[in-house]
Amino acid sequence: MNRRWYLLLAILAIAAFPRVSATADGIEWMYDYTAGLERARIERKPVMIDFYTSWCYYCKVLDARTYTDPGVMASSQGFVCLKINAEKEKQLARDFKIGGYPIIVFLSRNGEEINRIYGYVKAPPLKAELDRIMTDTGRLDILSEKYKRNPGDDEAGYLYADELMYKGRFKEADKVLEKTVRKAGQKRKADATLDLAICRFKGGNYKLAASELAKFLSRFKGSERNDEAELFYGLSLLASRQKEKGLQVLDKLQERASAKWVGQEALRRATLARQGAK
């Protein structure tokens, strides 16, 4: 179906329905795909991508009626939400094989496609899909069984803990990672060490988290996750009332990684801390 046909459908739709606003104030949207995936990986959240165009009427209806629904807004908080203008991001649209609009694509935190919704969708079914993705434990159940069958396998332990963190079950992940860190080989030692510190942070043990993150940054200087570690280190320091030191860490991270989401998040958090916000 070509663009001319979609334009005709849009004209017919406009004639049949009242005009709607193209804004969607209720959802926290991002517009950079690379930054969105970086955030999803660090925050361990799935991704919802709204592919749209400027001429798509039902994209505007989706914005005005569906994305402003309180239930959808609440459920979307568990996701990194991306709006992608397919007219500007043509290669990305081709990569996802987008042939009509709107299309909502759901990805795992690692960028693997979970599902997609074609065309306009009302609020109740969209909320149901958001909730289904968040509560689906299929992968967690499989990894749990593998870990139970072989608790001495550090790879099985790490993957199980990683999925627990993805589901927000940080206390359970903490216990698994404590065992994994002690016996992990070189392949998973750094990841397990960092994730254990993050679990401590998520569990509210900020001083312990700050101490373990400092040790991680000293021990694993070449890790690909150092930016992530510095972000959580700065936040742990702020949360444990070491404000000046925490700000120094976040400022350095922002200067070094200003083009990345993690650098922008460091700037945002430092600004809030200086303003006295939590």
C-alpha positions in Angstrom: 0.0 0.0 0.0 1.7 3.2 -1.2 1.8 6.7 0.4 -0.9 8.1 -2.0 -3.3 5.5 -0.8 -2.6 6.3 2.8 -3.1 10.0 2.1 -6.5 9.2 0.6 -7.4 7.2 3.7 -6.3 10.1 5.9 -8.5 12.6 4.0 -11.5 10.3 4.3 -10.8 9.9 8.0 -10.5 13.6 8.6 -13.9 14.1 6.9 -15.4 11.5 9.2 -13.9 12.5 12.6 -13.2 15.8 14.4 -9.7 17.2 14.4 -7.4 16.1 17.2 -4.2 17.4 18.7 -0.9 15.8 17.8 0.4 16.1 21.3 0.7 13.4 24.0 1.6 15.1 27.2 1.1 12.1 29.5 3.9 9.8 28.3 7.6 10.6 28.7 8.8 10.2 25.1 12.3 10.0 23.8 13.1 10.7 20.1 16.6 9.2 19.7 16.7 5.5 19.0 20.3 4.9 20.1 19.8 6.8 23.3 16.6 5.0 24.0 18.2 1.6 23.7 21.1 2.8 25.9 18.6 3.8 28.6 16.6 0.6 28.3 19.8 -1.4 28.8 20.9 0.6 31.9 17.4 0.9 33.4 16.5 -2.6 32.5 13.2 -1.7 30.8 11.5 -2.9 27.7 10.9 -0.5 24.8 7.8 0.8 23.1 8.4 2.5 19.8 5.7 4.6 18.1 6.5 4.9 14.3 4.6 7.8 12.9 4.5 10.4 10.1 3.4 14.0 9.9 0.6 13.2 7.5 -0.8 10.2 9.4 -4.2 11.1 10.8 -4.6 8.1 13.1 -1.1 8.8 14.5 -2.6 12.0 15.8 -5.7 10.2 17.1 -3.4 7.8 18.9 -1.6 10.7 20.5 -4.8 12.5 21.6 -6.9 9.6 22.7 -4.8 6.6 23.6 -1.6 7.9 24.9 -3.4 10.4 27.2 -5.4 7.6 28.9 -4.5 7.4 32.6 -4.2 3.6 32.5 -1.9 3.7 29.5 0.2 6.5 31.0 0.6 4.5 34.2 1.6 1.2 32.5 4.0 3.0 30.1 6.1 4.0 33.1 7.7 0.6 33.0 8.9 1.2 29.5 11.3 3.4 27.6 9.0 5.1 25.2 10.3 6.2 21.8 8.6 8.3 19.1 10.2 7.8 15.7 9.3 10.0 12.7 9.6 7.5 9.8 9.9 10.4 7.3 13.1 11.5 9.0 14.4 8.1 10.2 13.9 6.3 6.8 16.6 3.7 7.3 15.4 2.8 10.8 11.8 2.4 9.4 13.2 0.1 6.7 15.2 -1.9 9.2 11.9 -2.6 11.1 10.0 -3.2 7.9 7.5 -0.5 8.6 4.9 -0.4 5.8 2.1 1.6 7.2 1.2 3.9 10.1 0.9 4.0 13.0 2.8 1.0 14.1 3.8 0.3 17.7 6.8 -2.0 18.1 7.8 -3.5 21.4 11.4 -4.5 22.1 13.3 -6.2 25.0 15.9 -4.1 26.7 18.4 -5.8 24.4 16.7 -4.6 21.3 15.0 -7.9 20.4 11.4 -7.5 19.0 8.7 -8.9 21.3 5.5 -7.9 19.4 4.0 -5.1 17.3 0.6 -3.5 16.9 -0.6 -2.4 13.5 -2.7 0.7 13.0 -4.7 2.6 15.6 -5.4 1.0 18.9 -7.7 2.1 21.7 -6.5 2.5 25.3 -7.7 -0.7 26.9 -6.0 -3.2 24.5 -2.8 -1.1 24.5 -2.7 -1.1 28.3 -3.4 -4.8 28.3 -0.4 -5.4 26.0 1.9 -3.2 28.1 0.8 -5.1 31.2 1.2 -8.5 29.5 4.8 -7.7 28.6 5.7 -6.5 32.1 4.2 -9.5 33.8 5.3 -12.2 31.4 7.6 -14.6 33.2 8.2 -17.1 30.5 11.9 -16.4 30.1 12.3 -16.0 33.9 10.8 -19.4 34.5 13.2 -21.1 32.0 16.3 -19.4 33.5 15.1 -20.3 37.1 14.9 -24.0 36.2 18.3 -23.9 34.6 19.8 -22.3 37.7 18.0 -24.7 40.1 19.3 -27.7 38.1 22.9 -26.4 38.2 23.4 -23.7 41.0 27.1 -23.9 40.5 27.0 -22.7 37.0 28.0 -19.0 37.2 26.6 -18.2 33.7 23.2 -19.7 34.7 23.3 -17.7 37.9 24.1 -14.5 36.2 21.4 -14.8 33.5 18.8 -15.7 36.1 19.8 -12.7 38.3 19.8 -10.4 35.3 16.2 -11.4 34.4 15.1 -11.0 38.1 16.5 -7.4 37.9 14.6 -6.9 34.6 11.4 -7.8 36.5 12.3 -5.4 39.3 12.9 -8.3 41.8 16.2 -6.8 43.1 16.2 -8.5 46.5 16.0 -11.9 44.9 18.7 -11.0 42.4 20.9 -9.8 45.2 21.0 -13.2 46.8 21.7 -15.0 43.5 24.5 -12.5 42.6 26.2 -12.8 46.0 26.8 -16.5 45.2 27.6 -15.8 41.6 30.2 -13.1 42.3 32.2 -15.5 44.6 32.6 -18.2 42.0 32.2 -16.3 38.7 35.0 -16.7 36.1 36.5 -13.8 34.3 33.7 -13.8 31.7 31.0 -12.7 34.2 33.0 -11.4 37.2 32.7 -7.7 36.2 29.1 -7.9 35.2 28.0 -9.8 38.3 30.0 -7.4 40.6 28.4 -4.3 39.1 24.9 -5.8 39.1 25.2 -6.8 42.7 26.1 -3.1 43.6 23.1 -1.9 41.6 20.9 -4.3 43.5 22.2 -2.8 46.7 21.3 0.7 45.4 17.8 -0.4 44.3 17.3 -1.9 47.7 18.1 1.3 49.5 21.5 0.3 50.9 23.2 3.4 49.4 26.4 3.4 51.4 27.2 -0.2 50.6 26.3 0.4 47.0 28.7 3.4 46.8 31.5 1.4 48.4 31.0 -1.5 46.0 30.7 0.7 43.0 34.0 2.5 43.9 35.7 -0.9 44.1 34.3 -1.9 40.8 35.5 1.3 39.1 39.0 0.7 40.6 39.2 -3.0 39.7 37.5 -3.1 36.3 38.8 0.0 34.7 38.5 -1.4 31.2 34.8 -2.5 31.5 32.4 -1.4 28.8 29.9 -0.7 31.6 32.0 2.0 33.4 29.7 4.8 32.4 26.8 2.9 33.9 28.8 2.2 37.1 29.8 5.9 37.4 26.1 7.0 37.1 25.0 4.7 39.9 28.1 5.6 41.9 27.2 9.3 41.7 23.6 8.6 42.6 24.6 6.3 45.5 26.8 9.1 46.9 24.0 11.6 46.6 21.5 9.2 48.3 24.0 8.5 51.1 24.3 12.3 51.8 27.7 12.7 50.2 26.4 15.4 47.9 29.6 17.2 46.9 31.4 14.0 46.0 28.4 12.7 44.2 28.1 15.9 42.1 31.8 15.7 41.2 31.3 12.1 39.9 28.2 13.1 37.9 29.8 16.3 36.5 32.8 14.3 35.2 30.6 11.7 33.7 28.5 14.4 31.9 31.6 16.1 30.5 33.0 12.8 29.2 29.8 11.3 27.9 27.7 14.3 27.0 26.6 12.8 23.7 25.2 9.7 25.3 22.0 9.2 27.3 24.1 8.3 30.4 25.8 11.7 30.2 22.6 13.5 29.8 21.0 11.7 32.7 24.1 12.6 34.9 23.5 16.2 34.0 19.8 16.0 34.8 20.4 14.3 38.1 23.1 16.8 39.1 20.9 19.7 38.2 18.1 18.3 40.3 20.5 17.8 43.3 21.7 21.3 43.0 18.1 22.6 43.0 17.4 20.6 46.2 15.1 18.1 44.5 15.1 14.4 45.3 
